Protein backbone atom coordinates (compact mmCIF):
# COMPACT_ATOMS: atom_id res chain seq x y z
CA UNK A 1 0.00 0.00 0.00
CA UNK A 2 2.87 2.33 0.75
CA UNK A 3 4.25 1.70 -2.72
CA UNK A 4 0.93 2.66 -4.32
CA UNK A 5 0.87 5.93 -2.34
CA UNK A 6 4.43 6.73 -3.38
CA UNK A 7 3.60 6.03 -7.02
CA UNK A 8 0.53 8.30 -6.78
CA UNK A 9 2.61 11.13 -5.24
CA UNK A 10 5.22 10.76 -7.98
CA UNK A 11 2.52 10.87 -10.64
CA UNK A 12 1.02 13.99 -9.07
CA UNK A 13 4.46 15.64 -8.92
CA UNK A 14 5.10 14.82 -12.57
CA UNK A 15 1.74 16.24 -13.60
CA UNK A 16 2.41 19.43 -11.63
CA UNK A 17 5.83 19.85 -13.28
CA UNK A 18 4.34 19.32 -16.73
CA UNK A 19 1.57 21.87 -16.13
CA UNK A 20 4.11 24.39 -14.81
CA UNK A 21 6.13 24.00 -17.98
CA UNK A 22 3.02 24.57 -20.08
CA UNK A 23 1.87 27.60 -18.08
CA UNK A 24 5.10 29.55 -18.53
CA UNK A 25 4.60 32.34 -21.07
CA UNK A 26 6.41 31.96 -24.33
CA UNK A 27 8.72 34.89 -24.96
CA UNK A 28 8.62 35.89 -28.61
CA UNK A 29 11.53 37.79 -30.03
CA UNK A 30 10.19 40.78 -31.90
CA UNK A 31 11.71 41.00 -35.34
CA UNK A 32 12.39 44.52 -36.51
CA UNK A 33 10.46 44.83 -39.76
CA UNK A 34 12.12 48.13 -40.69
CA UNK A 35 15.78 47.95 -39.64
CA UNK A 36 16.64 50.61 -42.22
CA UNK A 37 14.93 53.57 -40.48
CA UNK A 38 18.07 55.01 -38.86
CA UNK A 39 20.00 54.61 -42.11
CA UNK A 40 17.29 56.37 -44.15
CA UNK A 41 17.24 59.22 -41.63
CA UNK A 42 20.96 59.82 -42.22
CA UNK A 43 20.47 59.63 -45.99
CA UNK A 44 17.70 62.25 -45.97
CA UNK A 45 20.09 64.90 -44.65
CA UNK A 46 20.96 65.46 -48.32
CA UNK A 47 18.72 65.14 -51.41
CA UNK A 48 18.32 61.48 -52.45
CA UNK A 49 16.42 59.68 -55.19
CA UNK A 50 13.74 57.33 -53.81
CA UNK A 51 14.53 54.60 -56.35
CA UNK A 52 18.20 54.63 -55.34
CA UNK A 53 17.25 54.53 -51.66
CA UNK A 54 15.04 51.52 -52.35
CA UNK A 55 17.83 49.68 -54.21
CA UNK A 56 20.29 50.34 -51.40
CA UNK A 57 17.80 49.19 -48.75
CA UNK A 58 17.18 45.92 -50.59
CA UNK A 59 20.92 45.30 -50.95
CA UNK A 60 21.75 46.08 -47.30
CA UNK A 61 18.71 44.31 -45.84
CA UNK A 62 17.70 41.43 -48.15
CA UNK A 63 15.21 40.09 -45.59
CA UNK A 64 13.06 43.23 -46.02
CA UNK A 65 10.18 43.04 -48.48
CA UNK A 66 10.35 45.34 -51.47
CA UNK A 67 6.73 46.40 -51.05
CA UNK A 68 7.23 47.33 -47.41
CA UNK A 69 10.29 49.45 -48.17
CA UNK A 70 8.53 51.10 -51.13
CA UNK A 71 5.54 51.97 -48.98
CA UNK A 72 7.81 53.38 -46.27
CA UNK A 73 9.58 55.62 -48.81
CA UNK A 74 6.30 56.74 -50.39
CA UNK A 75 4.77 57.50 -46.99
CA UNK A 76 7.68 59.82 -46.18
CA UNK A 77 5.94 62.53 -48.21
CA UNK A 78 2.56 62.08 -46.50
CA UNK A 79 2.41 63.90 -43.13
CA UNK A 80 -0.24 61.47 -41.90
CA UNK A 81 1.87 58.33 -42.41
CA UNK A 82 5.48 59.52 -42.24
CA UNK A 83 7.76 58.02 -39.60
CA UNK A 84 9.19 61.43 -38.63
CA UNK A 85 6.18 63.54 -37.60
CA UNK A 86 8.39 66.39 -36.34
CA UNK A 87 10.58 66.58 -39.47
CA UNK A 88 8.62 66.76 -42.73
CA UNK A 89 10.16 65.35 -45.89
CA UNK A 90 9.79 67.30 -49.13
CA UNK A 91 10.14 66.36 -52.78
CA UNK A 92 12.37 68.69 -54.78
CA UNK A 93 11.80 69.79 -58.36
CA UNK A 94 14.22 67.12 -59.64
CA UNK A 95 12.22 64.37 -57.86
CA UNK A 96 14.65 63.80 -54.98
CA UNK A 97 13.51 63.71 -51.36
CA UNK A 98 15.11 65.46 -48.38
CA UNK A 99 14.14 66.71 -44.93
CA UNK A 100 12.45 70.13 -45.27
CA UNK A 101 14.96 71.80 -42.96
CA UNK A 102 17.84 70.53 -45.16
CA UNK A 103 16.28 71.43 -48.51
CA UNK A 104 18.24 73.97 -50.56
CA UNK A 105 16.68 77.42 -50.79
CA UNK A 106 14.76 77.94 -54.01
CA UNK A 107 16.40 80.23 -56.51
CA UNK A 108 14.63 83.51 -57.10
CA UNK A 109 14.34 84.21 -60.81
CA UNK A 110 13.50 87.77 -61.74
CA UNK A 111 11.38 87.93 -64.84
CA UNK A 112 12.80 90.16 -67.60
CA UNK A 113 9.63 92.29 -67.62
CA UNK A 114 9.93 92.99 -63.90
CA UNK A 115 13.64 93.73 -64.26
CA UNK A 116 12.95 96.23 -67.07
CA UNK A 117 10.20 97.90 -65.03
CA UNK A 118 12.54 98.25 -62.04
CA UNK A 119 15.23 99.72 -64.30
CA UNK A 120 12.76 102.23 -65.73
CA UNK A 121 11.67 103.25 -62.21
CA UNK A 122 15.28 103.90 -61.24
CA UNK A 123 15.87 106.02 -64.37
CA UNK A 124 12.67 107.98 -63.70
CA UNK A 125 13.71 108.54 -60.06
CA UNK A 126 17.14 109.84 -61.15
CA UNK A 127 15.61 112.17 -63.75
CA UNK A 128 13.14 113.56 -61.18
CA UNK A 129 15.95 114.08 -58.67
CA UNK A 130 17.98 116.01 -61.25
CA UNK A 131 15.00 118.20 -62.17
CA UNK A 132 14.34 119.05 -58.52
CA UNK A 133 17.94 120.13 -57.92
CA UNK A 134 17.97 122.36 -61.02
FIMARKE-421086 format. One record per residue (C-alpha): residue in three letters; x, y, z. Coordinates in nm, 2 decimals. Example, Ala and Ser with C-alpha at 12.3 -4.5 7.8 and 13.67 -1.06 7.14 Angstrom:
BEGIN
@martor:ALA	c1:1.23	c2:-0.45	c3:0.78
@martor:SER	c1:1.37	c2:-0.11	c3:0.71
This chain:
BEGIN
@martor:UNK	c1:0.00	c2:0.00	c3:0.00
@martor:UNK	c1:0.29	c2:0.23	c3:0.07
@martor:UNK	c1:0.42	c2:0.17	c3:-0.27
@martor:UNK	c1:0.09	c2:0.27	c3:-0.43
@martor:UNK	c1:0.09	c2:0.59	c3:-0.23
@martor:UNK	c1:0.44	c2:0.67	c3:-0.34
@martor:UNK	c1:0.36	c2:0.60	c3:-0.70
@martor:UNK	c1:0.05	c2:0.83	c3:-0.68
@martor:UNK	c1:0.26	c2:1.11	c3:-0.52
@martor:UNK	c1:0.52	c2:1.08	c3:-0.80
@martor:UNK	c1:0.25	c2:1.09	c3:-1.06
@martor:UNK	c1:0.10	c2:1.40	c3:-0.91
@martor:UNK	c1:0.45	c2:1.56	c3:-0.89
@martor:UNK	c1:0.51	c2:1.48	c3:-1.26
@martor:UNK	c1:0.17	c2:1.62	c3:-1.36
@martor:UNK	c1:0.24	c2:1.94	c3:-1.16
@martor:UNK	c1:0.58	c2:1.99	c3:-1.33
@martor:UNK	c1:0.43	c2:1.93	c3:-1.67
@martor:UNK	c1:0.16	c2:2.19	c3:-1.61
@martor:UNK	c1:0.41	c2:2.44	c3:-1.48
@martor:UNK	c1:0.61	c2:2.40	c3:-1.80
@martor:UNK	c1:0.30	c2:2.46	c3:-2.01
@martor:UNK	c1:0.19	c2:2.76	c3:-1.81
@martor:UNK	c1:0.51	c2:2.95	c3:-1.85
@martor:UNK	c1:0.46	c2:3.23	c3:-2.11
@martor:UNK	c1:0.64	c2:3.20	c3:-2.43
@martor:UNK	c1:0.87	c2:3.49	c3:-2.50
@martor:UNK	c1:0.86	c2:3.59	c3:-2.86
@martor:UNK	c1:1.15	c2:3.78	c3:-3.00
@martor:UNK	c1:1.02	c2:4.08	c3:-3.19
@martor:UNK	c1:1.17	c2:4.10	c3:-3.53
@martor:UNK	c1:1.24	c2:4.45	c3:-3.65
@martor:UNK	c1:1.05	c2:4.48	c3:-3.98
@martor:UNK	c1:1.21	c2:4.81	c3:-4.07
@martor:UNK	c1:1.58	c2:4.79	c3:-3.96
@martor:UNK	c1:1.66	c2:5.06	c3:-4.22
@martor:UNK	c1:1.49	c2:5.36	c3:-4.05
@martor:UNK	c1:1.81	c2:5.50	c3:-3.89
@martor:UNK	c1:2.00	c2:5.46	c3:-4.21
@martor:UNK	c1:1.73	c2:5.64	c3:-4.42
@martor:UNK	c1:1.72	c2:5.92	c3:-4.16
@martor:UNK	c1:2.10	c2:5.98	c3:-4.22
@martor:UNK	c1:2.05	c2:5.96	c3:-4.60
@martor:UNK	c1:1.77	c2:6.22	c3:-4.60
@martor:UNK	c1:2.01	c2:6.49	c3:-4.46
@martor:UNK	c1:2.10	c2:6.55	c3:-4.83
@martor:UNK	c1:1.87	c2:6.51	c3:-5.14
@martor:UNK	c1:1.83	c2:6.15	c3:-5.25
@martor:UNK	c1:1.64	c2:5.97	c3:-5.52
@martor:UNK	c1:1.37	c2:5.73	c3:-5.38
@martor:UNK	c1:1.45	c2:5.46	c3:-5.64
@martor:UNK	c1:1.82	c2:5.46	c3:-5.53
@martor:UNK	c1:1.72	c2:5.45	c3:-5.17
@martor:UNK	c1:1.50	c2:5.15	c3:-5.23
@martor:UNK	c1:1.78	c2:4.97	c3:-5.42
@martor:UNK	c1:2.03	c2:5.03	c3:-5.14
@martor:UNK	c1:1.78	c2:4.92	c3:-4.87
@martor:UNK	c1:1.72	c2:4.59	c3:-5.06
@martor:UNK	c1:2.09	c2:4.53	c3:-5.10
@martor:UNK	c1:2.18	c2:4.61	c3:-4.73
@martor:UNK	c1:1.87	c2:4.43	c3:-4.58
@martor:UNK	c1:1.77	c2:4.14	c3:-4.82
@martor:UNK	c1:1.52	c2:4.01	c3:-4.56
@martor:UNK	c1:1.31	c2:4.32	c3:-4.60
@martor:UNK	c1:1.02	c2:4.30	c3:-4.85
@martor:UNK	c1:1.04	c2:4.53	c3:-5.15
@martor:UNK	c1:0.67	c2:4.64	c3:-5.11
@martor:UNK	c1:0.72	c2:4.73	c3:-4.74
@martor:UNK	c1:1.03	c2:4.94	c3:-4.82
@martor:UNK	c1:0.85	c2:5.11	c3:-5.11
@martor:UNK	c1:0.55	c2:5.20	c3:-4.90
@martor:UNK	c1:0.78	c2:5.34	c3:-4.63
@martor:UNK	c1:0.96	c2:5.56	c3:-4.88
@martor:UNK	c1:0.63	c2:5.67	c3:-5.04
@martor:UNK	c1:0.48	c2:5.75	c3:-4.70
@martor:UNK	c1:0.77	c2:5.98	c3:-4.62
@martor:UNK	c1:0.59	c2:6.25	c3:-4.82
@martor:UNK	c1:0.26	c2:6.21	c3:-4.65
@martor:UNK	c1:0.24	c2:6.39	c3:-4.31
@martor:UNK	c1:-0.02	c2:6.15	c3:-4.19
@martor:UNK	c1:0.19	c2:5.83	c3:-4.24
@martor:UNK	c1:0.55	c2:5.95	c3:-4.22
@martor:UNK	c1:0.78	c2:5.80	c3:-3.96
@martor:UNK	c1:0.92	c2:6.14	c3:-3.86
@martor:UNK	c1:0.62	c2:6.35	c3:-3.76
@martor:UNK	c1:0.84	c2:6.64	c3:-3.63
@martor:UNK	c1:1.06	c2:6.66	c3:-3.95
@martor:UNK	c1:0.86	c2:6.68	c3:-4.27
@martor:UNK	c1:1.02	c2:6.53	c3:-4.59
@martor:UNK	c1:0.98	c2:6.73	c3:-4.91
@martor:UNK	c1:1.01	c2:6.64	c3:-5.28
@martor:UNK	c1:1.24	c2:6.87	c3:-5.48
@martor:UNK	c1:1.18	c2:6.98	c3:-5.84
@martor:UNK	c1:1.42	c2:6.71	c3:-5.96
@martor:UNK	c1:1.22	c2:6.44	c3:-5.79
@martor:UNK	c1:1.47	c2:6.38	c3:-5.50
@martor:UNK	c1:1.35	c2:6.37	c3:-5.14
@martor:UNK	c1:1.51	c2:6.55	c3:-4.84
@martor:UNK	c1:1.41	c2:6.67	c3:-4.49
@martor:UNK	c1:1.24	c2:7.01	c3:-4.53
@martor:UNK	c1:1.50	c2:7.18	c3:-4.30
@martor:UNK	c1:1.78	c2:7.05	c3:-4.52
@martor:UNK	c1:1.63	c2:7.14	c3:-4.85
@martor:UNK	c1:1.82	c2:7.40	c3:-5.06
@martor:UNK	c1:1.67	c2:7.74	c3:-5.08
@martor:UNK	c1:1.48	c2:7.79	c3:-5.40
@martor:UNK	c1:1.64	c2:8.02	c3:-5.65
@martor:UNK	c1:1.46	c2:8.35	c3:-5.71
@martor:UNK	c1:1.43	c2:8.42	c3:-6.08
@martor:UNK	c1:1.35	c2:8.78	c3:-6.17
@martor:UNK	c1:1.14	c2:8.79	c3:-6.48
@martor:UNK	c1:1.28	c2:9.02	c3:-6.76
@martor:UNK	c1:0.96	c2:9.23	c3:-6.76
@martor:UNK	c1:0.99	c2:9.30	c3:-6.39
@martor:UNK	c1:1.36	c2:9.37	c3:-6.43
@martor:UNK	c1:1.29	c2:9.62	c3:-6.71
@martor:UNK	c1:1.02	c2:9.79	c3:-6.50
@martor:UNK	c1:1.25	c2:9.83	c3:-6.20
@martor:UNK	c1:1.52	c2:9.97	c3:-6.43
@martor:UNK	c1:1.28	c2:10.22	c3:-6.57
@martor:UNK	c1:1.17	c2:10.33	c3:-6.22
@martor:UNK	c1:1.53	c2:10.39	c3:-6.12
@martor:UNK	c1:1.59	c2:10.60	c3:-6.44
@martor:UNK	c1:1.27	c2:10.80	c3:-6.37
@martor:UNK	c1:1.37	c2:10.85	c3:-6.01
@martor:UNK	c1:1.71	c2:10.98	c3:-6.12
@martor:UNK	c1:1.56	c2:11.22	c3:-6.37
@martor:UNK	c1:1.31	c2:11.36	c3:-6.12
@martor:UNK	c1:1.59	c2:11.41	c3:-5.87
@martor:UNK	c1:1.80	c2:11.60	c3:-6.12
@martor:UNK	c1:1.50	c2:11.82	c3:-6.22
@martor:UNK	c1:1.43	c2:11.91	c3:-5.85
@martor:UNK	c1:1.79	c2:12.01	c3:-5.79
@martor:UNK	c1:1.80	c2:12.24	c3:-6.10
